[in-house]
Amino acid sequence: MRLKLLAAAAAMVVTSAASITYAQTKWDLASAYPATNFHTVNLNQFAADIDKATAGKLKVTVHANAALFKAPEIKRAVQTGGAQMGEILLVNYQNEWQIFGADGLPFLADSYDESAKLYRVQKPMMDKKLGEQGMMLLYSVPWPPQGIYSKKPLASAADLKGSKWRAYSPATARIAELVGAQPVTVQAAELSQAMATGVVESYMSSGSTGFDTKTYEHIKNWYDTQAWLPKNAVLVNKKAFDALDKATQDAVLKAAADAEKRGWDASKKTNTDSIENLKKNGMQILKPSAQLTADMKKVGDTLLQEWLKNAGDEGKALVDAYRK
């Protein structure tokens, strides 16, 4: 009888352990940026907050530096369930839907305040579109303002003619065409190698990207044009989210709201810190000349008009609402 009781007790322990294991949900979050980047640091804190709030019931593993999926593959991976969560650079998907590229239009929203204003108008539209695609937008965080990295000094946009220009989005590829540069498609994870081998001689990005990729080892000039603040967005597969119980869903949404606020603050701090770090490593931080500024604003006007033509009534409604 004692042996039977012990066997029954052991079975209960095994069953209990199995139920605990079963109750734990494990998700993957795909990201394309280095582990040290402020976006990725924020993602890891987001995952830790979910773990803590759910007492380990939902475990989110962050896969940085395109280790799980390359940048252009992440949105599709989330949509199809290849990863339950993913972080994307919205402007990469402008060709799919023009509104994704609104925050990559040069000089439309060129400060944190203006970027926040644009996001407030853009977000309901993105919520609807992503919902139709089986996803949810959890939060979005901007990169610091974009400037121009160039091997050679720039007095005007004409000095970029013939330069091998890194393009990572439709807008950056179009800028290359308008200034006469040679666009080369290179994602963040491959940028260091592309500069080291001479594939890239110039590009537009933030101080943060320049420091992360050690651009200062290959390029010595950064022109602080403050052209735009492209946003990363963290998405979740809707079916995966809907399968969670209400308390866990609430924990994810609360962690996302906290991550959004923390991320915007981190972006502002990173902007200041990365520029200082670039300086320390030999990068010249330069104010663009009046001619370069005028040339780039002309490029921005062209891109905006082209974008409005492609975006139709939806794009016009967004810009009109933003400019109110």
C-alpha positions as CSV (number, residue, x, y, z in Angstrom):
1,M,0.0,0.0,0.0
2,R,2.9,2.4,0.9
3,L,4.5,1.7,-2.4
4,K,1.3,2.4,-4.2
5,L,0.9,5.7,-2.4
6,L,4.5,6.7,-3.2
7,A,3.9,5.8,-6.9
8,A,0.7,7.9,-7.0
9,A,2.5,10.9,-5.3
10,A,5.3,10.6,-7.9
11,A,2.8,10.5,-10.7
12,M,1.2,13.7,-9.4
13,V,4.5,15.5,-9.2
14,V,5.3,14.5,-12.8
15,T,1.8,15.6,-14.0
16,S,2.2,18.9,-12.1
17,A,5.6,19.5,-13.6
18,A,4.3,18.7,-17.1
19,S,1.4,21.2,-16.6
20,I,3.8,23.9,-15.6
21,T,6.0,23.2,-18.6
22,Y,2.9,23.2,-20.8
23,A,1.6,26.4,-19.4
24,Q,4.8,28.3,-20.3
25,T,4.6,29.9,-23.8
26,K,7.9,30.6,-25.6
27,W,8.1,33.2,-28.3
28,D,10.9,34.4,-30.7
29,L,11.4,38.1,-31.4
30,A,13.5,38.7,-34.6
31,S,15.6,41.9,-34.9
32,A,18.1,43.1,-37.5
33,Y,20.3,45.3,-35.2
34,P,23.3,44.6,-33.0
35,A,22.9,43.6,-29.4
36,T,24.5,46.9,-28.2
37,N,22.1,49.1,-30.2
38,F,19.6,51.1,-28.1
39,H,16.7,49.5,-30.0
40,T,17.9,46.0,-29.1
41,V,18.7,47.0,-25.5
42,N,15.1,48.2,-25.3
43,L,13.8,44.9,-26.8
44,N,15.6,42.9,-24.2
45,Q,14.1,45.0,-21.4
46,F,10.7,44.6,-23.0
47,A,11.1,40.8,-23.0
48,A,12.3,40.9,-19.4
49,D,9.3,43.0,-18.4
50,I,7.0,40.5,-20.0
51,D,8.7,37.6,-18.2
52,K,8.4,39.4,-14.8
53,A,4.8,40.5,-15.3
54,T,3.7,37.0,-16.3
55,A,5.8,35.2,-13.7
56,G,7.6,33.3,-16.5
57,K,4.4,32.3,-18.2
58,L,5.5,34.0,-21.4
59,K,9.1,33.8,-22.4
60,V,10.3,36.0,-25.2
61,T,13.7,35.4,-26.8
62,V,15.3,38.3,-28.7
63,H,17.4,37.3,-31.7
64,A,19.5,40.3,-32.5
65,N,21.7,41.2,-35.5
66,A,19.6,39.3,-38.1
67,A,20.5,36.0,-36.5
68,L,17.0,34.6,-37.0
69,F,15.8,36.4,-40.1
70,K,17.4,39.1,-42.3
71,A,15.8,42.6,-42.1
72,P,13.7,42.3,-45.3
73,E,12.3,38.9,-44.1
74,I,11.2,39.8,-40.6
75,K,7.7,41.3,-41.4
76,R,6.8,38.3,-43.5
77,A,8.1,36.0,-40.7
78,V,5.8,37.6,-38.2
79,Q,2.8,37.5,-40.6
80,T,3.2,33.8,-41.3
81,G,4.1,32.8,-37.7
82,G,7.8,32.0,-38.4
83,A,8.4,34.3,-35.5
84,Q,5.8,35.5,-33.1
85,M,7.3,39.0,-32.8
86,G,9.6,41.1,-34.9
87,E,11.1,44.5,-35.2
88,I,11.1,46.2,-38.6
89,L,12.3,49.5,-40.0
90,L,9.0,50.8,-41.4
91,V,10.5,52.7,-44.4
92,N,11.8,49.4,-45.7
93,Y,8.2,48.5,-46.6
94,Q,7.2,51.7,-48.5
95,N,6.8,49.8,-51.8
96,E,4.3,47.5,-50.2
97,W,2.2,50.4,-48.7
98,Q,3.2,54.1,-49.0
99,I,2.2,55.0,-45.5
100,F,5.0,52.8,-44.1
101,G,7.4,55.2,-45.7
102,A,6.0,58.5,-44.4
103,D,8.6,59.0,-41.7
104,G,11.4,58.5,-44.3
105,L,10.4,61.5,-46.3
106,P,13.3,64.0,-46.0
107,F,12.4,67.2,-44.0
108,L,8.7,66.4,-43.6
109,A,9.2,65.6,-39.8
110,D,12.7,66.6,-38.8
111,S,12.7,66.7,-35.0
112,Y,11.5,64.5,-32.2
113,D,8.4,66.6,-31.6
114,E,7.5,66.6,-35.3
115,S,8.2,62.8,-35.5
116,A,5.8,62.2,-32.5
117,K,3.1,64.3,-34.2
118,L,3.5,62.3,-37.5
119,Y,3.3,59.1,-35.5
120,R,0.0,60.1,-33.9
121,V,-1.5,60.5,-37.4
122,Q,0.2,57.5,-38.9
123,K,-0.5,55.0,-36.1
124,P,-4.3,54.4,-36.6
125,M,-3.7,53.9,-40.3
126,M,-0.9,51.3,-39.5
127,D,-3.1,49.6,-36.9
128,K,-5.7,49.0,-39.6
129,K,-3.3,47.8,-42.3
130,L,-1.4,45.5,-40.0
131,G,-4.6,44.1,-38.6
132,E,-5.7,43.2,-42.2
133,Q,-2.4,41.4,-42.5
134,G,-2.8,39.4,-39.3
135,M,-0.5,41.4,-37.1
136,M,-0.6,44.1,-34.4
137,L,1.7,47.1,-33.8
138,L,2.9,46.9,-30.3
139,Y,5.1,50.0,-30.2
140,S,7.4,52.2,-32.3
141,V,10.6,54.1,-31.6
142,P,12.4,56.5,-33.9
143,W,16.1,56.5,-34.8
144,P,17.9,59.7,-34.1
145,P,17.9,62.4,-36.9
146,Q,19.6,61.3,-40.1
147,G,22.7,62.9,-41.5
148,I,25.1,62.2,-44.5
149,Y,28.2,60.1,-44.1
150,S,30.7,60.8,-46.9
151,K,34.3,59.9,-47.6
152,K,34.9,63.1,-49.4
153,P,33.9,66.7,-48.2
154,L,30.5,67.9,-49.4
155,A,30.0,71.6,-50.4
156,S,26.8,70.7,-52.3
157,A,24.8,67.6,-53.4
158,A,26.7,67.7,-56.6
159,D,29.8,66.4,-54.7
160,L,27.9,63.1,-54.2
161,K,27.8,62.4,-57.9
162,G,29.2,59.0,-58.7
163,S,29.7,58.1,-55.0
164,K,28.8,54.5,-54.0
165,W,25.7,55.2,-51.8
166,R,24.2,52.8,-49.3
167,A,20.5,52.4,-49.9
168,Y,18.4,50.6,-47.3
169,S,14.9,51.8,-48.4
170,P,13.0,53.0,-51.5
171,A,13.5,56.6,-50.3
172,T,17.3,56.3,-49.8
173,A,17.6,54.6,-53.2
174,R,15.7,57.5,-54.8
175,I,17.9,60.1,-53.1
176,A,20.9,58.4,-54.7
177,E,19.3,58.7,-58.1
178,L,18.4,62.4,-57.6
179,V,21.9,63.4,-56.5
180,G,23.6,61.2,-59.1
181,A,25.1,58.7,-56.7
182,Q,25.3,54.9,-57.3
183,P,22.8,53.2,-55.0
184,V,23.9,49.9,-53.4
185,T,21.5,47.9,-51.3
186,V,23.1,47.1,-48.0
187,Q,21.3,46.2,-44.7
188,A,22.7,47.3,-41.3
189,A,24.2,43.9,-40.4
190,E,26.4,44.0,-43.6
191,L,27.3,47.7,-43.5
192,S,30.7,47.5,-41.8
193,Q,31.9,44.9,-44.3
194,A,30.6,46.9,-47.2
195,M,32.6,50.0,-46.1
196,A,35.7,47.9,-45.4
197,T,35.6,46.5,-49.0
198,G,34.8,49.9,-50.7
199,V,31.3,48.9,-51.7
200,V,29.9,51.9,-49.7
201,E,31.5,55.4,-49.7
202,S,28.5,57.4,-48.5
203,Y,25.1,57.0,-46.9
204,M,22.4,58.7,-44.8
205,S,21.8,57.5,-41.3
206,S,21.9,58.4,-37.7
207,G,24.9,58.9,-35.4
208,S,23.8,55.8,-33.7
209,T,24.2,53.6,-36.8
210,G,27.5,55.3,-37.5
211,F,28.9,54.4,-34.1
212,D,27.4,50.9,-34.1
213,T,29.0,50.0,-37.4
214,K,32.3,51.8,-36.7
215,T,31.8,54.0,-39.7
216,Y,34.6,56.2,-38.4
217,E,37.1,53.6,-39.4
218,H,36.3,54.1,-43.1
219,I,34.5,57.5,-43.4
220,K,35.5,60.7,-41.6
221,N,32.7,63.2,-42.5
222,W,29.2,63.3,-41.1
223,Y,26.9,66.2,-42.1
224,D,24.2,66.8,-39.5
225,T,21.3,67.5,-41.9
226,Q,18.6,66.2,-39.5
227,A,16.7,65.0,-42.5
228,W,14.2,62.6,-41.0
229,L,13.7,60.2,-38.1
230,P,12.7,56.8,-39.4
231,K,10.9,54.5,-36.9
232,N,11.4,50.9,-36.0
233,A,8.1,49.1,-35.2
234,V,7.7,46.0,-33.0
235,L,5.0,43.7,-34.4
236,V,3.2,40.6,-33.0
237,N,1.4,37.8,-34.9
238,K,-2.3,38.4,-34.1
239,K,-3.2,34.7,-33.8
240,A,-0.3,34.2,-31.3
241,F,-1.4,37.2,-29.3
242,D,-5.1,36.1,-29.3
243,A,-4.1,32.7,-28.0
244,L,-2.8,34.3,-24.8
245,D,-5.1,34.6,-21.8
246,K,-6.3,38.1,-20.9
247,A,-3.8,38.7,-18.1
248,T,-0.9,37.8,-20.3
249,Q,-2.2,40.0,-23.1
250,D,-2.5,42.9,-20.7
251,A,1.1,42.3,-19.5
252,V,2.4,42.4,-23.1
253,L,0.5,45.6,-23.9
254,K,1.7,47.3,-20.7
255,A,5.3,46.2,-21.4
256,A,5.0,47.6,-24.9
257,A,3.7,51.0,-23.7
258,D,6.6,51.2,-21.3
259,A,9.1,50.2,-24.0
260,E,7.7,52.9,-26.4
261,K,8.2,55.7,-23.8
262,R,11.6,54.3,-22.7
263,G,12.7,53.9,-26.4
264,W,11.9,57.5,-27.3
265,D,13.9,58.7,-24.3
266,A,16.7,56.4,-25.2
267,S,16.8,57.6,-28.8
268,K,17.2,61.2,-27.7
269,K,20.0,60.2,-25.3
270,T,21.6,58.1,-28.0
271,N,21.6,60.9,-30.4
272,T,23.7,63.0,-28.1
273,D,26.0,60.2,-26.9
274,S,26.7,58.7,-30.3
275,I,27.7,62.0,-31.9
276,E,30.1,62.5,-29.0
277,N,31.4,59.0,-29.5
278,L,31.9,59.6,-33.2
279,K,33.9,62.7,-32.4
280,K,36.1,60.8,-30.0
281,N,36.8,58.3,-32.7
282,G,37.9,60.9,-35.3
283,M,34.6,61.6,-37.1
284,Q,34.1,65.3,-38.2
285,I,30.6,66.4,-37.2
286,L,29.8,69.1,-39.7
287,K,27.1,71.6,-40.2
288,P,25.9,71.3,-43.8
289,S,26.6,74.4,-46.0
290,A,23.7,76.5,-47.1
291,Q,24.0,75.0,-50.6
292,L,24.0,71.4,-49.4
293,T,21.0,72.2,-47.2
294,A,19.1,73.8,-50.1
295,D,20.0,70.9,-52.4
296,M,18.8,68.3,-50.0
297,K,15.6,70.2,-49.2
298,K,14.9,70.2,-53.0
299,V,15.5,66.5,-53.0
300,G,13.0,66.2,-50.1
301,D,10.4,68.2,-52.0
302,T,10.7,66.0,-55.0
303,L,10.4,62.8,-52.8
304,L,7.3,64.2,-51.1
305,Q,5.6,65.1,-54.4
306,E,6.3,61.6,-55.8
307,W,5.2,60.0,-52.6
308,L,1.9,61.9,-52.6
309,K,1.3,60.9,-56.1
310,N,1.9,57.2,-55.2
311,A,0.0,57.3,-51.9
312,G,-3.1,58.9,-53.4
313,D,-5.9,60.1,-51.1
314,E,-4.6,58.2,-48.2
315,G,-1.3,59.9,-48.3
316,K,-2.8,63.3,-48.8
317,A,-5.1,62.7,-45.8
318,L,-2.0,61.8,-43.7
319,V,0.0,64.9,-44.7
320,D,-3.0,67.2,-44.3
321,A,-3.7,65.9,-40.8
322,Y,0.0,66.1,-39.8
323,R,0.3,69.7,-41.0
324,K,-2.9,70.9,-39.2
